[in-house]
Every structure is written in C-alpha cells, then in structure tokens.
Amino acid sequence: MDFSLTFEQQTLVDALTDFVETELYPHEAVVEETRAVPQEVADDIRTKAKAAGYYAMNMPEELGGGGLDYQTMAQVERVLGKPSAALSLLIKRPTKILLGCKGDQVDEYLMPAIRGDKIDCFALTEPGAGSDARAIVTNAKRDGSDWVINGVKQFISHADVADFIILFAVTGMDETPKGPRKRFTSFLLDRDLPGLRIEPMKSICTRGYNPNMIYLDNVRVPETKILGEEGGGFNFANDWLYSGRVMLSAHCLGRAERVFAMACDWAANRKAFGKTIGEFQGTGFKIADMATDIKIAELMVKEAAWKMDEGRLTRDEASMVNLFASEMVGRVTDNALQIFGGMGVMEDFPIQRFWRDARIERIWEGTSEIHRDVIARDTLGKYRR
C-alpha cells in the first residue's frame, strides 16, 4: 500500500504548515501565560482561516466544508497538532455528529457551525463516568412535549467558548436479553438556557483549551432539540469516538515531530566536554528511539485513516493507534526534556509545555488502560471456542 501524499495533499500540508507557523506560533507564549486566547487574536485567526479555506475541512463540501477524506484530515490534524491546542482549535473542525441534524436544526446548528458563526462542544463525560461512558447518570425526562434535563458533566473542553452543547443524557431503560440497559439520547442545548451553568476547571496542560463543568438544573428543551432519534445517542457517539482516536493520534504525531526537531537541533549544536551532546551515546540513542517511535506512529496513523475511508477500521485497531501514539508522544517529549537538561524545565523554553501537554493524551480519548483492555478482549475473542 502506497501511503505517500498526493500532490494535492502535500500542497495542503505545506500551505497549512506555513499558516500555522506564521499565524499561530507567535501567540503561544501569551496563551501559555494567560491561559486564554485574546479575543482579538482569536477573531483574527478565525477570519484568516476561513478566507484560506481551512475552516470546517472535515465537513462535506456540498454543505460548505472542505470535504476532505480521513486520510487527508489525518495530515491536517498532524499539522494542527504542532501548535498550542487553544490556537489550533480556532481552525475549527465541527463535531461530525452534527451531520445528524434535521429540519430546523440544520439552519440553527449545523450550517452556523460549518460557517463559523457558532461553536459547538461535546458533553459526554461525568464525574462518575469517564472511560465508562455508559455509566452516565445525567437524565432527561419527558414532560408533555418537552424534556427536562438534570445532571452534571465534567472535563468538557471548549464549553467556556461554545455557543451550544451536544449533550448526552439517559432517557429511559430498555429490556434486553442481557437485562435492563440505559437508553441514551443526544440533545442540542444553547448555552444560555435557564438552569444551565458552565464553570471552568484549571488544568496543568493545554492552557487556553480549558476543561469545564456543566451543571444542569431542570433544563427544559422541546422535542426538536433531540439530535437524531430518542435512544439513538450512541449511534452517533461511536462514529465520533473512532475518528476521534485516529485524529488524536495524528495530533500526537505532529507534536512529537515538532519536539523531535527541537531536540535534534539542540543535540547537534549544544557542546559539552569538547563535543556536541548528540555525539554521546546516551543522547544519540535517545534520538534513535524517538525517530523510530515517530516513524511507527506515522505508519499506524496513515493505515488507520485509510481503513476509515474504506470503512474497515475495527475497534481494537482504533485503540491500538490511539494507545501507541499517545504513549509515543509522552516518550518523545520526556526524552526531549532530558536532552535539553535544566533548560527543558524552564518556562522560557517551550519544551516543558510540550511535556506537560503530552500527559493528557493518555487519558482523554480513553485511558491507556482502557485501550489495552479493548485490544486484549477483542484479540482473545478470536481464539475462544
């Protein structure tokens, strides 16, 4: 299988790389210091991204998006993984489950999200339901023609700047051969609804792209705010989770490549005891390990994206690429910090930021432990008689 980039893909990667280095990199320090993107900077980047055709590249072309396939989107995410997350998310890729919008929802949510007039966020995780998504207890109960929602969501990225929330709630119980099971439904909630409150959380990583708590106290919405069908929430979520794991892996790959280049430049030019530190085996072997890790992650990301385009990516394969790439960027950033020595932990240098940011990658798209469990169960299942 030839995974080399086409002329069109390489042209996009080169142009987007130039955009990121010119328009995003210069603002990383202020985002790191203030934990926010200044509004005038955010507006300027969004305007320029839209003009360049970089907005909503993951959405269908006939709806005004970029219409890119998964293989090309993986390359886009690879580039957008290099800058600060708060800045890269200004080049918005709306949550694809919004394609389930129907009727008035199309004009109220889907099209504004594609145009960049509205920003969405995805609310699934709860204080008692992280990796085990089916443990959520936020509930929606029918009251006449409305639904009344109560509960708490946690670690909801971008909720502080979102215009609306794609929220998952339990809407009842179904009897199945394996016993009662919760029925999950997704809702579209405007952030200014009575009873809905968003409160920020402080994280040590991805500053400016902040996690939030969402509190729902008798939030009332009409039936028309259901995304898809009542009880069909996870039909959307699974599609989002699979692509999310591959795109996260592409992000990790891009960040690792940026850090690796910095570490190589430092190792090739920093001198100690009369020679460059890269000439010492202890440093040289780190460089070799980092290069090998990055190459393996690159091949895994390309294959996973290709299989997604073919509709053949399996659950365990999505977990494999997520597991390897997220742990890979942790090893690469840790080795880079070691190569930089004391300067690596100085706030004036970006290495410590990459090192901190890398840590969340083993958690937020499913922990490493969960991915290993998925891989083991699916693998052993093929051998059970």
C-alpha positions as CSV (number, residue, x, y, z in Angstrom):
1,M,0.0,0.0,0.0
2,D,1.4,3.4,-1.0
3,F,0.8,5.9,1.8
4,S,2.9,8.7,0.1
5,L,1.0,12.0,-0.1
6,T,-0.6,13.1,-3.4
7,F,0.4,16.4,-4.9
8,E,-2.9,17.9,-3.6
9,Q,-2.3,16.6,-0.1
10,Q,1.3,17.8,0.0
11,T,0.2,21.2,-1.2
12,L,-2.4,21.5,1.5
13,V,0.1,20.3,4.2
14,D,2.7,22.8,3.0
15,A,0.3,25.8,2.9
16,L,-1.3,24.9,6.3
17,T,2.1,24.5,7.9
18,D,3.1,28.0,6.7
19,F,-0.2,29.3,8.1
20,V,0.3,27.7,11.5
21,E,3.9,28.8,11.8
22,T,3.1,32.4,10.7
23,E,-0.3,33.0,12.4
24,L,-0.4,30.6,15.4
25,Y,3.1,30.1,16.7
26,P,3.7,33.8,17.6
27,H,0.8,33.7,20.1
28,E,1.7,30.6,22.0
29,A,3.6,32.4,24.8
30,V,0.7,34.7,25.7
31,V,-1.8,31.8,25.7
32,E,0.5,29.9,28.0
33,E,0.9,32.8,30.3
34,T,-2.8,33.9,30.5
35,R,-4.5,30.5,29.9
36,A,-6.7,32.1,27.3
37,V,-6.5,33.3,23.7
38,P,-7.0,37.1,23.5
39,Q,-10.3,37.7,21.7
40,E,-8.8,39.9,19.0
41,V,-6.3,37.2,18.3
42,A,-9.0,34.5,18.1
43,D,-11.1,36.7,15.8
44,D,-8.1,37.4,13.5
45,I,-7.1,33.7,13.2
46,R,-10.7,32.6,12.5
47,T,-11.1,35.2,9.8
48,K,-7.9,34.3,8.1
49,A,-8.5,30.6,8.4
50,K,-12.0,31.0,6.8
51,A,-10.5,33.1,4.0
52,A,-7.9,30.5,3.3
53,G,-10.4,27.6,3.2
54,Y,-9.1,26.0,6.4
55,Y,-12.4,26.1,8.3
56,A,-14.6,23.0,8.7
57,M,-12.3,21.0,6.4
58,N,-13.8,17.8,7.9
59,M,-17.4,18.6,6.8
60,P,-19.0,17.8,3.4
61,E,-18.1,20.0,0.5
62,E,-21.8,20.4,-0.5
63,L,-22.5,21.9,2.9
64,G,-19.7,24.4,2.6
65,G,-17.0,22.4,4.3
66,G,-13.7,21.2,2.9
67,G,-14.9,17.7,2.1
68,L,-11.6,16.1,3.0
69,D,-11.4,12.3,3.4
70,Y,-10.0,10.8,6.6
71,Q,-6.5,10.3,5.1
72,T,-6.2,13.9,4.2
73,M,-7.8,15.0,7.5
74,A,-5.2,12.9,9.3
75,Q,-2.5,15.0,7.6
76,V,-4.3,18.2,8.6
77,E,-4.5,17.1,12.2
78,R,-0.8,16.2,12.1
79,V,0.0,19.8,11.2
80,L,-2.6,21.2,13.7
81,G,-1.1,19.0,16.5
82,K,2.1,21.1,16.5
83,P,0.9,24.5,17.8
84,S,-0.9,25.2,21.1
85,A,-4.2,23.3,21.3
86,A,-6.1,26.5,22.1
87,L,-4.8,28.1,18.9
88,S,-5.2,25.1,16.7
89,L,-8.8,24.7,17.7
90,L,-9.6,28.1,16.3
91,I,-9.3,26.4,12.9
92,K,-12.5,24.7,13.8
93,R,-13.4,21.2,12.8
94,P,-17.1,20.9,13.9
95,T,-18.1,17.7,15.6
96,K,-19.2,15.4,12.7
97,I,-22.2,14.0,14.6
98,L,-23.8,17.4,13.8
99,L,-24.5,15.8,10.4
100,G,-27.3,14.1,12.1
101,C,-29.2,17.4,12.3
102,K,-32.5,17.5,10.6
103,G,-35.3,20.1,9.9
104,D,-34.7,23.4,11.6
105,Q,-31.6,22.0,13.3
106,V,-29.7,22.3,10.0
107,D,-30.1,26.1,9.9
108,E,-29.9,26.6,13.6
109,Y,-26.8,24.5,14.4
110,L,-25.2,22.6,11.5
111,M,-24.7,25.3,9.0
112,P,-23.7,28.0,11.5
113,A,-21.1,25.5,12.9
114,I,-19.7,24.9,9.4
115,R,-19.7,28.7,8.5
116,G,-18.0,29.5,11.9
117,D,-20.9,31.6,13.1
118,K,-21.4,29.2,16.1
119,I,-19.0,27.0,18.1
120,D,-20.0,23.6,19.4
121,C,-18.7,21.4,22.2
122,F,-19.3,17.7,23.1
123,A,-20.5,16.8,26.6
124,L,-20.4,13.1,27.5
125,T,-18.0,12.7,30.4
126,E,-19.3,13.0,34.0
127,P,-17.8,12.9,37.5
128,G,-18.7,9.2,37.8
129,A,-18.4,8.3,34.1
130,G,-15.1,8.8,32.4
131,S,-13.8,5.9,30.4
132,D,-17.0,4.0,31.2
133,A,-19.3,6.2,29.1
134,R,-22.3,4.0,29.7
135,A,-22.2,4.9,33.4
136,I,-23.5,8.4,32.8
137,V,-26.4,9.4,35.0
138,T,-27.4,12.8,33.6
139,N,-31.0,12.2,32.8
140,A,-33.8,13.7,30.6
141,K,-37.4,13.1,31.5
142,R,-40.3,13.8,29.2
143,D,-42.8,16.4,30.4
144,G,-45.5,16.9,27.9
145,S,-43.9,17.9,24.6
146,D,-40.6,18.9,26.4
147,W,-37.7,17.2,28.0
148,V,-36.3,18.2,31.4
149,I,-32.6,17.6,31.9
150,N,-30.7,17.2,35.2
151,G,-27.2,16.2,35.9
152,V,-23.5,17.3,35.8
153,K,-20.9,17.0,33.1
154,Q,-17.2,17.2,33.7
155,F,-14.0,17.8,31.7
156,I,-15.9,19.4,28.8
157,S,-13.4,21.1,26.6
158,H,-14.3,24.4,24.9
159,A,-17.6,24.7,26.8
160,D,-16.4,28.1,28.0
161,V,-16.4,29.5,24.5
162,A,-19.1,27.3,22.8
163,D,-22.4,28.7,21.7
164,F,-24.1,25.3,22.0
165,I,-23.6,21.9,23.6
166,I,-24.0,18.4,22.1
167,L,-25.1,16.7,25.3
168,F,-25.7,13.0,26.1
169,A,-28.4,12.0,28.7
170,V,-30.2,8.9,29.8
171,T,-33.8,9.0,28.6
172,G,-35.1,5.6,29.9
173,M,-34.3,1.9,30.2
174,D,-34.7,-0.8,27.6
175,E,-35.2,-4.5,28.3
176,T,-32.6,-6.6,26.5
177,P,-31.6,-10.3,26.6
178,K,-28.8,-9.2,28.9
179,G,-31.1,-7.4,31.2
180,P,-32.1,-3.7,31.5
181,R,-29.9,-1.2,29.7
182,K,-29.9,2.6,29.7
183,R,-31.2,4.4,26.7
184,F,-29.0,7.3,25.6
185,T,-30.1,10.3,23.7
186,S,-28.2,13.3,22.4
187,F,-29.5,16.8,22.7
188,L,-28.6,20.2,21.3
189,L,-28.5,22.8,24.1
190,D,-27.9,26.5,23.7
191,R,-25.5,27.7,26.4
192,D,-27.9,30.4,27.7
193,L,-30.7,28.1,28.6
194,P,-32.2,28.7,32.1
195,G,-30.8,26.2,34.6
196,L,-27.6,25.6,32.6
197,R,-24.4,26.7,34.2
198,I,-20.8,26.4,33.0
199,E,-17.9,26.7,35.4
200,P,-14.2,26.5,34.4
201,M,-11.7,23.9,35.7
202,K,-8.0,24.5,35.9
203,S,-5.7,22.1,34.2
204,I,-1.9,21.9,34.2
205,C,-1.9,21.2,30.4
206,T,-3.4,22.5,27.2
207,R,-3.8,26.0,28.6
208,G,-6.4,28.1,26.9
209,Y,-8.2,25.0,25.7
210,N,-9.8,24.5,29.1
211,P,-12.0,21.8,30.6
212,N,-15.2,22.8,32.2
213,M,-18.0,21.6,34.5
214,I,-21.6,21.9,33.1
215,Y,-24.4,21.9,35.7
216,L,-28.0,21.2,34.5
217,D,-30.8,22.0,36.9
218,N,-34.2,21.3,35.4
219,V,-33.1,22.5,31.9
220,R,-36.2,22.4,29.7
221,V,-35.9,21.8,26.0
222,P,-38.5,20.9,23.3
223,E,-38.5,17.6,21.4
224,T,-37.0,19.4,18.4
225,K,-33.7,19.6,20.3
226,I,-33.0,15.9,20.1
227,L,-30.2,15.2,17.7
228,G,-31.1,12.1,15.7
229,E,-33.6,9.8,17.4
230,E,-34.5,9.3,21.0
231,G,-32.5,6.4,22.3
232,G,-30.0,6.6,19.4
233,G,-27.3,8.7,21.1
234,F,-24.5,6.2,21.0
235,N,-25.1,5.5,17.3
236,F,-23.6,9.0,16.8
237,A,-21.1,8.7,19.6
238,N,-19.3,5.6,18.4
239,D,-18.6,7.1,15.0
240,W,-17.2,10.2,16.7
241,L,-15.1,8.1,19.1
242,Y,-13.4,6.1,16.4
243,S,-12.5,9.1,14.2
244,G,-11.5,11.0,17.4
245,R,-9.0,8.3,18.3
246,V,-7.3,8.4,14.9
247,M,-7.2,12.1,14.7
248,L,-5.9,12.4,18.3
249,S,-3.1,10.0,17.1
250,A,-2.3,12.3,14.2
251,H,-2.2,15.2,16.6
252,C,0.3,13.3,18.8
253,L,2.4,12.6,15.8
254,G,2.6,16.2,14.8
255,R,3.5,17.4,18.2
256,A,6.2,14.7,18.5
257,E,7.7,15.8,15.2
258,R,7.9,19.4,16.3
259,V,9.6,18.5,19.6
260,F,11.9,16.0,17.9
261,A,13.2,18.7,15.6
262,M,13.9,20.9,18.5
263,A,15.7,18.1,20.4
264,C,17.8,17.3,17.3
265,D,18.8,20.9,16.8
266,W,19.9,21.1,20.4
267,A,21.7,17.8,20.4
268,A,23.6,18.7,17.2
269,N,24.8,22.1,18.4
270,R,25.0,22.1,22.2
271,K,28.5,21.2,23.3
272,A,29.9,19.6,26.4
273,F,33.3,18.2,27.1
274,G,34.5,19.4,23.7
275,K,31.9,17.8,21.5
276,T,28.2,18.1,20.7
277,I,25.9,16.2,23.2
278,G,24.5,14.3,20.3
279,E,27.8,12.5,19.9
280,F,27.4,11.0,23.3
281,Q,25.8,7.6,23.1
282,G,23.3,8.4,25.9
283,T,21.9,11.2,23.8
284,G,22.3,9.6,20.4
285,F,20.3,6.5,21.4
286,K,17.5,8.8,22.7
287,I,17.4,10.4,19.2
288,A,17.3,7.0,17.6
289,D,14.5,5.8,19.8
290,M,12.5,9.0,19.2
291,A,12.9,8.7,15.4
292,T,11.8,5.1,15.4
293,D,8.8,5.9,17.6
294,I,7.7,8.7,15.3
295,K,8.1,6.5,12.2
296,I,5.9,3.7,13.6
297,A,3.2,6.2,14.7
298,E,3.2,7.8,11.2
299,L,2.6,4.4,9.6
300,M,-0.1,3.5,12.1
301,V,-1.9,6.8,11.6
302,K,-1.8,6.5,7.8
303,E,-3.1,2.9,7.9
304,A,-5.9,3.7,10.3
305,A,-7.1,6.7,8.3
306,W,-7.0,4.6,5.1
307,K,-9.1,1.9,6.8
308,M,-11.6,4.6,8.0
309,D,-12.0,5.7,4.4
310,E,-12.5,2.1,3.4
311,G,-15.0,1.6,6.3
312,R,-12.8,-1.2,7.7
313,L,-11.3,0.2,10.8
314,T,-12.1,-2.1,13.8
315,R,-12.5,-1.1,17.4
316,D,-9.2,-2.7,18.5
317,E,-7.3,-1.1,15.7
318,A,-8.6,2.4,16.7
319,S,-7.5,1.6,20.2
320,M,-4.1,0.4,19.0
321,V,-3.2,3.6,17.1
322,N,-4.5,5.7,20.0
323,L,-2.6,3.7,22.6
324,F,0.7,3.8,20.7
325,A,0.6,7.4,19.5
326,S,-0.4,8.8,22.9
327,E,2.3,6.9,24.7
328,M,4.8,7.7,21.9
329,V,4.4,11.5,22.3
330,G,4.9,11.0,26.1
331,R,8.2,9.2,25.5
332,V,9.4,11.7,22.8
333,T,8.7,14.8,25.0
334,D,10.2,13.2,28.0
335,N,13.4,12.3,26.1
336,A,13.5,15.8,24.6
337,L,13.3,17.4,28.1
338,Q,16.1,15.2,29.2
339,I,18.2,16.2,26.2
340,F,17.6,19.9,27.0
341,G,18.6,19.3,30.6
342,G,17.8,22.1,33.0
343,M,16.7,24.3,30.2
344,G,14.0,21.9,29.4
345,V,12.0,22.7,32.6
346,M,12.4,26.5,32.3
347,E,9.2,28.3,31.4
348,D,11.1,30.5,28.9
349,F,11.5,27.3,26.8
350,P,8.6,25.5,25.2
351,I,9.8,22.0,26.0
352,Q,8.2,21.9,29.4
353,R,4.9,22.9,27.8
354,F,5.0,20.1,25.3
355,W,6.0,17.7,28.1
356,R,3.0,18.8,30.2
357,D,0.6,18.8,27.3
358,A,1.6,15.3,26.2
359,R,0.4,13.8,29.5
360,I,-3.3,14.3,28.9
361,E,-3.1,12.3,25.6
362,R,-3.0,9.0,27.5
363,I,-6.3,10.0,29.2
364,W,-8.9,12.0,27.3
365,E,-9.7,9.8,24.3
366,G,-9.8,6.7,26.5
367,T,-7.0,5.9,29.0
368,S,-4.2,3.6,28.0
369,E,-5.6,1.0,30.4
370,I,-9.0,1.0,28.7
371,H,-7.4,0.7,25.2
372,R,-5.2,-2.2,26.4
373,D,-8.3,-3.8,27.8
374,V,-10.2,-3.4,24.4
375,I,-7.3,-4.7,22.4
376,A,-6.9,-7.8,24.7
377,R,-10.6,-8.6,24.8
378,D,-11.0,-8.3,21.0
379,T,-7.8,-10.2,20.3
380,L,-8.6,-13.1,22.6
381,G,-12.2,-13.2,21.4
382,K,-11.0,-14.5,18.1
383,Y,-9.4,-17.5,19.8
384,R,-12.3,-18.5,22.1
385,R,-14.1,-21.7,21.2
